[in-house]
C-alpha cells in the first residue's frame, strides 16, 4: 500500500497521535541539539529517577496505548527528512506516555563490547514492554542516574 493510501486509511485518533508524535519528536530533537551537555544530563537524570519512582501499572489499556505510541513514533521516524536517533525517540515517548499518567522507564547504556568507542543507546519501556530503542539489554551496561554528569548528544548517533 502506498504511503498516501496508508495515510488516508488512518482514523482520526491515529492522526492525532501521529501529529503528537511528530511534535514531540521535534521538541525532543531540539532539546538534544540546543541544551548544554550539563542541562541535557540533568533532564535525563530527572526522567530516569521519575521513571524509577513510577510504577507502570501494566494494565492492558496502558500496554495497548504504549504500543500505539511506539507505532506512531516509528512511523514519524521512518518518514522524517531528518535523523531521529534513539535519544529523541525515548524523550518523545516518555512525554507522550507521561501526559496520560502511564509510567515508563528511560534507560541509557553503552555496549559492553564498545572497545573504547563513544557509542551510547537510549531506550524506553513500559513495564517489560518495549516502546523505543529495542535492543538486547544484556549486551549493554546501563548507566545509573548518579553516573550521568554530561551527555554528548553525538554519542547517540
Secondary structure in CASP SS format (residue, H / E / C, confidence):
PFRMAT SS
TARGET T0000
AUTHOR 0000-0000-0000
METHOD secondary structure of the structure
MODEL  1
X C 1.00
X C 1.00
X H 1.00
X H 1.00
X H 1.00
X H 1.00
X H 1.00
X H 1.00
X C 1.00
X C 1.00
X C 1.00
X H 1.00
X H 1.00
X H 1.00
X H 1.00
X H 1.00
X H 1.00
X H 1.00
X H 1.00
X H 1.00
X H 1.00
X H 1.00
X H 1.00
X H 1.00
X H 1.00
X H 1.00
X H 1.00
X H 1.00
X H 1.00
X H 1.00
X H 1.00
X H 1.00
X H 1.00
X H 1.00
X C 1.00
X C 1.00
X H 1.00
X H 1.00
X H 1.00
X H 1.00
X H 1.00
X H 1.00
X H 1.00
X H 1.00
X H 1.00
X H 1.00
X H 1.00
X H 1.00
X H 1.00
X H 1.00
X H 1.00
X H 1.00
X H 1.00
X C 1.00
X C 1.00
X C 1.00
X C 1.00
X C 1.00
X C 1.00
X H 1.00
X H 1.00
X H 1.00
X H 1.00
X H 1.00
X H 1.00
X H 1.00
X H 1.00
X H 1.00
X H 1.00
X H 1.00
X H 1.00
X H 1.00
X H 1.00
X H 1.00
X H 1.00
X H 1.00
X H 1.00
X H 1.00
X H 1.00
X C 1.00
X C 1.00
X C 1.00
X C 1.00
X C 1.00
X C 1.00
X H 1.00
X H 1.00
X H 1.00
X H 1.00
X H 1.00
X H 1.00
X H 1.00
X H 1.00
X H 1.00
X H 1.00
X H 1.00
X H 1.00
X H 1.00
X C 1.00
X C 1.00
X C 1.00
X C 1.00
X C 1.00
X C 1.00
X E 1.00
X E 1.00
X E 1.00
X E 1.00
X E 1.00
X E 1.00
X E 1.00
X C 1.00
X C 1.00
X C 1.00
X C 1.00
X C 1.00
X C 1.00
X C 1.00
X C 1.00
X C 1.00
X E 1.00
X E 1.00
X E 1.00
X E 1.00
X E 1.00
X E 1.00
X C 1.00
X C 1.00
X E 1.00
X E 1.00
X E 1.00
X E 1.00
X C 1.00
X C 1.00
X C 1.00
X C 1.00
X H 1.00
X H 1.00
X H 1.00
X E 1.00
X E 1.00
X E 1.00
X C 1.00
X C 1.00
X H 1.00
X H 1.00
X H 1.00
X C 1.00
X C 1.00
X C 1.00
X C 1.00
X C 1.00
X H 1.00
X H 1.00
X H 1.00
X H 1.00
X C 1.00
END
